[in-house]
Amino acid sequence: MKEKVQKGASSNPIYGLGIIGAIIYYTSHATSFWIGVLGIVKAFFWPAFLIYEVLKFLKM
């Protein structure tokens, strides 16, 4: 049997903590239920928002 080698596994807990922190941040600043739901969705995509803003800042 072949063993599976998992690459990049050390970043998974950091990403998970980032998602939890983003959920707490977005839901604590929500002014209504649906804004809170939107915050939970945004929490899963925060790395994409971060990279977009960095590239916009660097004018790439």
mmCIF file of the N, C-alpha and C atoms, coordinates in Angstrom:
data_MODEL
# 
_entry.id   MODEL 
# 
loop_
_atom_site.group_PDB 
_atom_site.id 
_atom_site.type_symbol 
_atom_site.label_atom_id 
_atom_site.label_alt_id 
_atom_site.label_comp_id 
_atom_site.label_asym_id 
_atom_site.label_entity_id 
_atom_site.label_seq_id 
_atom_site.pdbx_PDB_ins_code 
_atom_site.Cartn_x 
_atom_site.Cartn_y 
_atom_site.Cartn_z 
_atom_site.occupancy 
_atom_site.B_iso_or_equiv 
_atom_site.pdbx_formal_charge 
_atom_site.auth_seq_id 
_atom_site.auth_comp_id 
_atom_site.auth_asym_id 
_atom_site.auth_atom_id 
_atom_site.pdbx_PDB_model_num 
ATOM 1   N N  . MET A 1 1  ? 0.835   -1.187 0.000   1.00 0.00 ? 1  MET A N  1 
ATOM 2   C CA . MET A 1 1  ? 0.000   0.000  0.000   1.00 0.00 ? 1  MET A CA 1 
ATOM 3   C C  . MET A 1 1  ? 0.872   1.239  0.000   1.00 0.00 ? 1  MET A C  1 
ATOM 4   N N  . LYS A 1 2  ? 0.406   2.234  -0.710  1.00 0.00 ? 2  LYS A N  1 
ATOM 5   C CA . LYS A 1 2  ? 1.119   3.498  -0.744  1.00 0.00 ? 2  LYS A CA 1 
ATOM 6   C C  . LYS A 1 2  ? 0.610   4.403  0.365   1.00 0.00 ? 2  LYS A C  1 
ATOM 7   N N  . GLU A 1 3  ? 1.523   5.145  0.935   1.00 0.00 ? 3  GLU A N  1 
ATOM 8   C CA . GLU A 1 3  ? 1.143   6.108  1.963   1.00 0.00 ? 3  GLU A CA 1 
ATOM 9   C C  . GLU A 1 3  ? 0.859   7.444  1.307   1.00 0.00 ? 3  GLU A C  1 
ATOM 10  N N  . LYS A 1 4  ? -0.144  8.131  1.826   1.00 0.00 ? 4  LYS A N  1 
ATOM 11  C CA . LYS A 1 4  ? -0.448  9.472  1.339   1.00 0.00 ? 4  LYS A CA 1 
ATOM 12  C C  . LYS A 1 4  ? 0.416   10.468 2.089   1.00 0.00 ? 4  LYS A C  1 
ATOM 13  N N  . VAL A 1 5  ? 0.979   11.381 1.361   1.00 0.00 ? 5  VAL A N  1 
ATOM 14  C CA . VAL A 1 5  ? 1.765   12.448 1.963   1.00 0.00 ? 5  VAL A CA 1 
ATOM 15  C C  . VAL A 1 5  ? 0.955   13.728 1.840   1.00 0.00 ? 5  VAL A C  1 
ATOM 16  N N  . GLN A 1 6  ? 0.677   14.323 2.979   1.00 0.00 ? 6  GLN A N  1 
ATOM 17  C CA . GLN A 1 6  ? -0.107  15.552 2.980   1.00 0.00 ? 6  GLN A CA 1 
ATOM 18  C C  . GLN A 1 6  ? 0.850   16.733 3.027   1.00 0.00 ? 6  GLN A C  1 
ATOM 19  N N  . LYS A 1 7  ? 0.796   17.554 2.002   1.00 0.00 ? 7  LYS A N  1 
ATOM 20  C CA . LYS A 1 7  ? 1.668   18.723 1.934   1.00 0.00 ? 7  LYS A CA 1 
ATOM 21  C C  . LYS A 1 7  ? 0.896   19.959 2.369   1.00 0.00 ? 7  LYS A C  1 
ATOM 22  N N  . GLY A 1 8  ? 1.572   20.864 3.033   1.00 0.00 ? 8  GLY A N  1 
ATOM 23  C CA . GLY A 1 8  ? 0.955   22.108 3.445   1.00 0.00 ? 8  GLY A CA 1 
ATOM 24  C C  . GLY A 1 8  ? 0.025   21.971 4.634   1.00 0.00 ? 8  GLY A C  1 
ATOM 25  N N  . ALA A 1 9  ? 0.110   20.899 5.369   1.00 0.00 ? 9  ALA A N  1 
ATOM 26  C CA . ALA A 1 9  ? -0.800  20.672 6.481   1.00 0.00 ? 9  ALA A CA 1 
ATOM 27  C C  . ALA A 1 9  ? -0.555  21.630 7.638   1.00 0.00 ? 9  ALA A C  1 
ATOM 28  N N  . SER A 1 10 ? 0.630   22.197 7.732   1.00 0.00 ? 10 SER A N  1 
ATOM 29  C CA . SER A 1 10 ? 0.920   23.067 8.865   1.00 0.00 ? 10 SER A CA 1 
ATOM 30  C C  . SER A 1 10 ? 0.180   24.395 8.781   1.00 0.00 ? 10 SER A C  1 
ATOM 31  N N  . SER A 1 11 ? -0.269  24.793 7.607   1.00 0.00 ? 11 SER A N  1 
ATOM 32  C CA . SER A 1 11 ? -0.990  26.055 7.487   1.00 0.00 ? 11 SER A CA 1 
ATOM 33  C C  . SER A 1 11 ? -2.486  25.898 7.769   1.00 0.00 ? 11 SER A C  1 
ATOM 34  N N  . ASN A 1 12 ? -2.996  24.697 7.792   1.00 0.00 ? 12 ASN A N  1 
ATOM 35  C CA . ASN A 1 12 ? -4.428  24.497 8.019   1.00 0.00 ? 12 ASN A CA 1 
ATOM 36  C C  . ASN A 1 12 ? -4.910  25.027 9.367   1.00 0.00 ? 12 ASN A C  1 
ATOM 37  N N  . PRO A 1 13 ? -4.206  24.784 10.484  1.00 0.00 ? 13 PRO A N  1 
ATOM 38  C CA . PRO A 1 13 ? -4.684  25.355 11.759  1.00 0.00 ? 13 PRO A CA 1 
ATOM 39  C C  . PRO A 1 13 ? -4.653  26.883 11.765  1.00 0.00 ? 13 PRO A C  1 
ATOM 40  N N  . ILE A 1 14 ? -3.699  27.476 11.118  1.00 0.00 ? 14 ILE A N  1 
ATOM 41  C CA . ILE A 1 14 ? -3.618  28.939 11.067  1.00 0.00 ? 14 ILE A CA 1 
ATOM 42  C C  . ILE A 1 14 ? -4.791  29.496 10.270  1.00 0.00 ? 14 ILE A C  1 
ATOM 43  N N  . TYR A 1 15 ? -5.093  28.869 9.141   1.00 0.00 ? 15 TYR A N  1 
ATOM 44  C CA . TYR A 1 15 ? -6.234  29.286 8.333   1.00 0.00 ? 15 TYR A CA 1 
ATOM 45  C C  . TYR A 1 15 ? -7.531  29.110 9.128   1.00 0.00 ? 15 TYR A C  1 
ATOM 46  N N  . GLY A 1 16 ? -7.645  28.011 9.869   1.00 0.00 ? 16 GLY A N  1 
ATOM 47  C CA . GLY A 1 16 ? -8.835  27.774 10.686  1.00 0.00 ? 16 GLY A CA 1 
ATOM 48  C C  . GLY A 1 16 ? -9.013  28.827 11.760  1.00 0.00 ? 16 GLY A C  1 
ATOM 49  N N  . LEU A 1 17 ? -7.918  29.208 12.415  1.00 0.00 ? 17 LEU A N  1 
ATOM 50  C CA . LEU A 1 17 ? -7.999  30.273 13.420  1.00 0.00 ? 17 LEU A CA 1 
ATOM 51  C C  . LEU A 1 17 ? -8.374  31.602 12.779  1.00 0.00 ? 17 LEU A C  1 
ATOM 52  N N  . GLY A 1 18 ? -7.883  31.835 11.575  1.00 0.00 ? 18 GLY A N  1 
ATOM 53  C CA . GLY A 1 18 ? -8.248  33.053 10.852  1.00 0.00 ? 18 GLY A CA 1 
ATOM 54  C C  . GLY A 1 18 ? -9.729  33.091 10.536  1.00 0.00 ? 18 GLY A C  1 
ATOM 55  N N  . ILE A 1 19 ? -10.280 31.956 10.144  1.00 0.00 ? 19 ILE A N  1 
ATOM 56  C CA . ILE A 1 19 ? -11.717 31.897 9.851   1.00 0.00 ? 19 ILE A CA 1 
ATOM 57  C C  . ILE A 1 19 ? -12.530 32.152 11.122  1.00 0.00 ? 19 ILE A C  1 
ATOM 58  N N  . ILE A 1 20 ? -12.130 31.527 12.221  1.00 0.00 ? 20 ILE A N  1 
ATOM 59  C CA . ILE A 1 20 ? -12.846 31.728 13.484  1.00 0.00 ? 20 ILE A CA 1 
ATOM 60  C C  . ILE A 1 20 ? -12.774 33.197 13.910  1.00 0.00 ? 20 ILE A C  1 
ATOM 61  N N  . GLY A 1 21 ? -11.600 33.778 13.806  1.00 0.00 ? 21 GLY A N  1 
ATOM 62  C CA . GLY A 1 21 ? -11.456 35.191 14.155  1.00 0.00 ? 21 GLY A CA 1 
ATOM 63  C C  . GLY A 1 21 ? -12.281 36.092 13.258  1.00 0.00 ? 21 GLY A C  1 
ATOM 64  N N  . ALA A 1 22 ? -12.328 35.782 11.958  1.00 0.00 ? 22 ALA A N  1 
ATOM 65  C CA . ALA A 1 22 ? -13.118 36.589 11.030  1.00 0.00 ? 22 ALA A CA 1 
ATOM 66  C C  . ALA A 1 22 ? -14.610 36.447 11.316  1.00 0.00 ? 22 ALA A C  1 
ATOM 67  N N  . ILE A 1 23 ? -15.052 35.231 11.658  1.00 0.00 ? 23 ILE A N  1 
ATOM 68  C CA . ILE A 1 23 ? -16.469 35.045 12.005  1.00 0.00 ? 23 ILE A CA 1 
ATOM 69  C C  . ILE A 1 23 ? -16.829 35.872 13.229  1.00 0.00 ? 23 ILE A C  1 
ATOM 70  N N  . ILE A 1 24 ? -15.979 35.848 14.235  1.00 0.00 ? 24 ILE A N  1 
ATOM 71  C CA . ILE A 1 24 ? -16.236 36.635 15.452  1.00 0.00 ? 24 ILE A CA 1 
ATOM 72  C C  . ILE A 1 24 ? -16.257 38.123 15.128  1.00 0.00 ? 24 ILE A C  1 
ATOM 73  N N  . TYR A 1 25 ? -15.297 38.566 14.325  1.00 0.00 ? 25 TYR A N  1 
ATOM 74  C CA . TYR A 1 25 ? -15.226 39.995 13.977  1.00 0.00 ? 25 TYR A CA 1 
ATOM 75  C C  . TYR A 1 25 ? -16.460 40.433 13.200  1.00 0.00 ? 25 TYR A C  1 
ATOM 76  N N  . TYR A 1 26 ? -16.770 39.715 12.115  1.00 0.00 ? 26 TYR A N  1 
ATOM 77  C CA . TYR A 1 26 ? -17.889 40.127 11.258  1.00 0.00 ? 26 TYR A CA 1 
ATOM 78  C C  . TYR A 1 26 ? -19.230 40.035 11.976  1.00 0.00 ? 26 TYR A C  1 
ATOM 79  N N  . THR A 1 27 ? -19.453 38.986 12.767  1.00 0.00 ? 27 THR A N  1 
ATOM 80  C CA . THR A 1 27 ? -20.748 38.867 13.441  1.00 0.00 ? 27 THR A CA 1 
ATOM 81  C C  . THR A 1 27 ? -20.883 39.847 14.601  1.00 0.00 ? 27 THR A C  1 
ATOM 82  N N  . SER A 1 28 ? -19.779 40.208 15.236  1.00 0.00 ? 28 SER A N  1 
ATOM 83  C CA . SER A 1 28 ? -19.885 41.173 16.334  1.00 0.00 ? 28 SER A CA 1 
ATOM 84  C C  . SER A 1 28 ? -20.164 42.588 15.828  1.00 0.00 ? 28 SER A C  1 
ATOM 85  N N  . HIS A 1 29 ? -19.836 42.848 14.563  1.00 0.00 ? 29 HIS A N  1 
ATOM 86  C CA . HIS A 1 29 ? -20.102 44.160 13.979  1.00 0.00 ? 29 HIS A CA 1 
ATOM 87  C C  . HIS A 1 29 ? -21.378 44.180 13.134  1.00 0.00 ? 29 HIS A C  1 
ATOM 88  N N  . ALA A 1 30 ? -22.103 43.085 13.113  1.00 0.00 ? 30 ALA A N  1 
ATOM 89  C CA . ALA A 1 30 ? -23.324 43.007 12.313  1.00 0.00 ? 30 ALA A CA 1 
ATOM 90  C C  . ALA A 1 30 ? -24.439 43.813 12.961  1.00 0.00 ? 30 ALA A C  1 
ATOM 91  N N  . THR A 1 31 ? -25.194 44.498 12.124  1.00 0.00 ? 31 THR A N  1 
ATOM 92  C CA . THR A 1 31 ? -26.310 45.303 12.624  1.00 0.00 ? 31 THR A CA 1 
ATOM 93  C C  . THR A 1 31 ? -27.656 44.605 12.452  1.00 0.00 ? 31 THR A C  1 
ATOM 94  N N  . SER A 1 32 ? -27.684 43.503 11.711  1.00 0.00 ? 32 SER A N  1 
ATOM 95  C CA . SER A 1 32 ? -28.914 42.729 11.550  1.00 0.00 ? 32 SER A CA 1 
ATOM 96  C C  . SER A 1 32 ? -28.555 41.259 11.337  1.00 0.00 ? 32 SER A C  1 
ATOM 97  N N  . PHE A 1 33 ? -29.571 40.425 11.336  1.00 0.00 ? 33 PHE A N  1 
ATOM 98  C CA . PHE A 1 33 ? -29.344 38.988 11.163  1.00 0.00 ? 33 PHE A CA 1 
ATOM 99  C C  . PHE A 1 33 ? -28.679 38.690 9.827   1.00 0.00 ? 33 PHE A C  1 
ATOM 100 N N  . TRP A 1 34 ? -29.185 39.289 8.747   1.00 0.00 ? 34 TRP A N  1 
ATOM 101 C CA . TRP A 1 34 ? -28.664 38.982 7.419   1.00 0.00 ? 34 TRP A CA 1 
ATOM 102 C C  . TRP A 1 34 ? -27.266 39.532 7.209   1.00 0.00 ? 34 TRP A C  1 
ATOM 103 N N  . ILE A 1 35 ? -26.934 40.617 7.859   1.00 0.00 ? 35 ILE A N  1 
ATOM 104 C CA . ILE A 1 35 ? -25.557 41.116 7.809   1.00 0.00 ? 35 ILE A CA 1 
ATOM 105 C C  . ILE A 1 35 ? -24.639 40.136 8.535   1.00 0.00 ? 35 ILE A C  1 
ATOM 106 N N  . GLY A 1 36 ? -25.133 39.525 9.598   1.00 0.00 ? 36 GLY A N  1 
ATOM 107 C CA . GLY A 1 36 ? -24.370 38.493 10.302  1.00 0.00 ? 36 GLY A CA 1 
ATOM 108 C C  . GLY A 1 36 ? -24.148 37.266 9.437   1.00 0.00 ? 36 GLY A C  1 
ATOM 109 N N  . VAL A 1 37 ? -25.177 36.853 8.700   1.00 0.00 ? 37 VAL A N  1 
ATOM 110 C CA . VAL A 1 37 ? -25.035 35.723 7.772   1.00 0.00 ? 37 VAL A CA 1 
ATOM 111 C C  . VAL A 1 37 ? -24.020 36.066 6.692   1.00 0.00 ? 37 VAL A C  1 
ATOM 112 N N  . LEU A 1 38 ? -24.107 37.268 6.152   1.00 0.00 ? 38 LEU A N  1 
ATOM 113 C CA . LEU A 1 38 ? -23.131 37.714 5.153   1.00 0.00 ? 38 LEU A CA 1 
ATOM 114 C C  . LEU A 1 38 ? -21.723 37.718 5.747   1.00 0.00 ? 38 LEU A C  1 
ATOM 115 N N  . GLY A 1 39 ? -21.600 38.086 7.002   1.00 0.00 ? 39 GLY A N  1 
ATOM 116 C CA . GLY A 1 39 ? -20.301 38.075 7.672   1.00 0.00 ? 39 GLY A CA 1 
ATOM 117 C C  . GLY A 1 39 ? -19.717 36.683 7.773   1.00 0.00 ? 39 GLY A C  1 
ATOM 118 N N  . ILE A 1 40 ? -20.561 35.694 8.028   1.00 0.00 ? 40 ILE A N  1 
ATOM 119 C CA . ILE A 1 40 ? -20.081 34.310 8.096   1.00 0.00 ? 40 ILE A CA 1 
ATOM 120 C C  . ILE A 1 40 ? -19.581 33.867 6.730   1.00 0.00 ? 40 ILE A C  1 
ATOM 121 N N  . VAL A 1 41 ? -20.297 34.224 5.671   1.00 0.00 ? 41 VAL A N  1 
ATOM 122 C CA . VAL A 1 41 ? -19.850 33.882 4.315   1.00 0.00 ? 41 VAL A CA 1 
ATOM 123 C C  . VAL A 1 41 ? -18.538 34.588 3.992   1.00 0.00 ? 41 VAL A C  1 
ATOM 124 N N  . LYS A 1 42 ? -18.459 35.868 4.344   1.00 0.00 ? 42 LYS A N  1 
ATOM 125 C CA . LYS A 1 42 ? -17.231 36.625 4.082   1.00 0.00 ? 42 LYS A CA 1 
ATOM 126 C C  . LYS A 1 42 ? -16.044 36.054 4.848   1.00 0.00 ? 42 LYS A C  1 
ATOM 127 N N  . ALA A 1 43 ? -16.298 35.471 6.008   1.00 0.00 ? 43 ALA A N  1 
ATOM 128 C CA . ALA A 1 43 ? -15.215 34.921 6.823   1.00 0.00 ? 43 ALA A CA 1 
ATOM 129 C C  . ALA A 1 43 ? -14.482 33.795 6.104   1.00 0.00 ? 43 ALA A C  1 
ATOM 130 N N  . PHE A 1 44 ? -15.187 33.048 5.266   1.00 0.00 ? 44 PHE A N  1 
ATOM 131 C CA . PHE A 1 44 ? -14.541 31.955 4.542   1.00 0.00 ? 44 PHE A CA 1 
ATOM 132 C C  . PHE A 1 44 ? -13.725 32.460 3.357   1.00 0.00 ? 44 PHE A C  1 
ATOM 133 N N  . PHE A 1 45 ? -14.001 33.665 2.898   1.00 0.00 ? 45 PHE A N  1 
ATOM 134 C CA . PHE A 1 45 ? -13.308 34.203 1.734   1.00 0.00 ? 45 PHE A CA 1 
ATOM 135 C C  . PHE A 1 45 ? -12.368 35.351 2.071   1.00 0.00 ? 45 PHE A C  1 
ATOM 136 N N  . TRP A 1 46 ? -12.050 35.564 3.355   1.00 0.00 ? 46 TRP A N  1 
ATOM 137 C CA . TRP A 1 46 ? -11.205 36.689 3.728   1.00 0.00 ? 46 TRP A CA 1 
ATOM 138 C C  . TRP A 1 46 ? -9.822  36.654 3.090   1.00 0.00 ? 46 TRP A C  1 
ATOM 139 N N  . PRO A 1 47 ? -9.204  35.489 2.846   1.00 0.00 ? 47 PRO A N  1 
ATOM 140 C CA . PRO A 1 47 ? -7.890  35.533 2.181   1.00 0.00 ? 47 PRO A CA 1 
ATOM 141 C C  . PRO A 1 47 ? -7.975  36.124 0.772   1.00 0.00 ? 47 PRO A C  1 
ATOM 142 N N  . ALA A 1 48 ? -9.061  35.847 0.072   1.00 0.00 ? 48 ALA A N  1 
ATOM 143 C CA . ALA A 1 48 ? -9.220  36.410 -1.267  1.00 0.00 ? 48 ALA A CA 1 
ATOM 144 C C  . ALA A 1 48 ? -9.350  37.929 -1.204  1.00 0.00 ? 48 ALA A C  1 
ATOM 145 N N  . PHE A 1 49 ? -10.108 38.432 -0.230  1.00 0.00 ? 49 PHE A N  1 
ATOM 146 C CA . PHE A 1 49 ? -10.231 39.878 -0.057  1.00 0.00 ? 49 PHE A CA 1 
ATOM 147 C C  . PHE A 1 49 ? -8.883  40.503 0.280   1.00 0.00 ? 49 PHE A C  1 
ATOM 148 N N  . LEU A 1 50 ? -8.121  39.834 1.126   1.00 0.00 ? 50 LEU A N  1 
ATOM 149 C CA . LEU A 1 50 ? -6.813  40.335 1.531   1.00 0.00 ? 50 LEU A CA 1 
ATOM 150 C C  . LEU A 1 50 ? -5.872  40.443 0.334   1.00 0.00 ? 50 LEU A C  1 
ATOM 151 N N  . ILE A 1 51 ? -5.778  39.402 -0.458  1.00 0.00 ? 51 ILE A N  1 
ATOM 152 C CA . ILE A 1 51 ? -4.896  39.408 -1.621  1.00 0.00 ? 51 ILE A CA 1 
ATOM 153 C C  . ILE A 1 51 ? -5.343  40.459 -2.630  1.00 0.00 ? 51 ILE A C  1 
ATOM 154 N N  . TYR A 1 52 ? -6.651  40.587 -2.829  1.00 0.00 ? 52 TYR A N  1 
ATOM 155 C CA . TYR A 1 52 ? -7.171  41.607 -3.740  1.00 0.00 ? 52 TYR A CA 1 
ATOM 156 C C  . TYR A 1 52 ? -6.745  43.004 -3.310  1.00 0.00 ? 52 TYR A C  1 
ATOM 157 N N  . GLU A 1 53 ? -6.897  43.301 -2.020  1.00 0.00 ? 53 GLU A N  1 
ATOM 158 C CA . GLU A 1 53 ? -6.528  44.628 -1.525  1.00 0.00 ? 53 GLU A CA 1 
ATOM 159 C C  . GLU A 1 53 ? -5.018  44.870 -1.607  1.00 0.00 ? 53 GLU A C  1 
ATOM 160 N N  . VAL A 1 54 ? -4.218  43.837 -1.351  1.00 0.00 ? 54 VAL A N  1 
ATOM 161 C CA . VAL A 1 54 ? -2.759  43.984 -1.459  1.00 0.00 ? 54 VAL A CA 1 
ATOM 162 C C  . VAL A 1 54 ? -2.363  44.270 -2.900  1.00 0.00 ? 54 VAL A C  1 
ATOM 163 N N  . LEU A 1 55 ? -2.935  43.526 -3.840  1.00 0.00 ? 55 LEU A N  1 
ATOM 164 C CA . LEU A 1 55 ? -2.611  43.758 -5.251  1.00 0.00 ? 55 LEU A CA 1 
ATOM 165 C C  . LEU A 1 55 ? -3.109  45.124 -5.721  1.00 0.00 ? 55 LEU A C  1 
ATOM 166 N N  . LYS A 1 56 ? -4.259  45.549 -5.212  1.00 0.00 ? 56 LYS A N  1 
ATOM 167 C CA . LYS A 1 56 ? -4.756  46.884 -5.558  1.00 0.00 ? 56 LYS A CA 1 
ATOM 168 C C  . LYS A 1 56 ? -3.823  47.964 -5.008  1.00 0.00 ? 56 LYS A C  1 
ATOM 169 N N  . PHE A 1 57 ? -3.329  47.752 -3.797  1.00 0.00 ? 57 PHE A N  1 
ATOM 170 C CA . PHE A 1 57 ? -2.403  48.698 -3.177  1.00 0.00 ? 57 PHE A CA 1 
ATOM 171 C C  . PHE A 1 57 ? -1.101  48.771 -3.961  1.00 0.00 ? 57 PHE A C  1 
ATOM 172 N N  . LEU A 1 58 ? -0.633  47.622 -4.441  1.00 0.00 ? 58 LEU A N  1 
ATOM 173 C CA . LEU A 1 58 ? 0.616   47.580 -5.213  1.00 0.00 ? 58 LEU A CA 1 
ATOM 174 C C  . LEU A 1 58 ? 0.410   47.967 -6.672  1.00 0.00 ? 58 LEU A C  1 
ATOM 175 N N  . LYS A 1 59 ? -0.840  48.227 -7.058  1.00 0.00 ? 59 LYS A N  1 
ATOM 176 C CA . LYS A 1 59 ? -1.203  48.616 -8.415  1.00 0.00 ? 59 LYS A CA 1 
ATOM 177 C C  . LYS A 1 59 ? -0.762  47.588 -9.438  1.00 0.00 ? 59 LYS A C  1 
ATOM 178 N N  . MET A 1 60 ? -1.046  46.329 -9.145  1.00 0.00 ? 60 MET A N  1 
ATOM 179 C CA . MET A 1 60 ? -0.697  45.252 -10.070 1.00 0.00 ? 60 MET A CA 1 
ATOM 180 C C  . MET A 1 60 ? -1.898  44.834 -10.865 1.00 0.00 ? 60 MET A C  1 
# 
